[in-house]
Amino acid sequence: MLLIYNDVSLNTGGLLDTGASVNVLPHEIGLELGLNWDEHNTEVILTGNLAQFQAKGVILSAQIEGFDSVTLVFAWTQAQNIPLLLGRVNFFQAFDVCFYGSQLIFEVALSSTKFKLQ
């Protein structure tokens, strides 16, 4: 995945986390992208293992190979040595992900708006 902030881009990997409420950006990746902690003032409250760390909301462009770039919102945490997490807000809103556990693979597709009449 290619993350883009202003004119800086960084090729990185991430973990799909169906249990994560939000996308989580590790502190060191934010610094590599040129983010300045003091310039971001939207505080985000994290839970679980990351609850002890301060986090701020940031908006980045992201491009996954084969797809157009999308806007992703991240909780940029001060936690060190954690993976980039892709969670329900808003990775799983931008993409449909199908897991095929027996085959140990998953498939990613751009989310399509679906309407259901009741």
Buried (B, 14 or more C-beta within 10 A) or exposed (E): BEBBBEEEBBEBEBEBBEEBBBBBBBBEBBEBBEBEEEEBEEEBEBEEEBEEBBBBBBEBBBBBEEBEEBEBBBBBBBBEEBEBBBBBBBBBEBBEBEEEEEEEEEEBEEBEEEEEEE
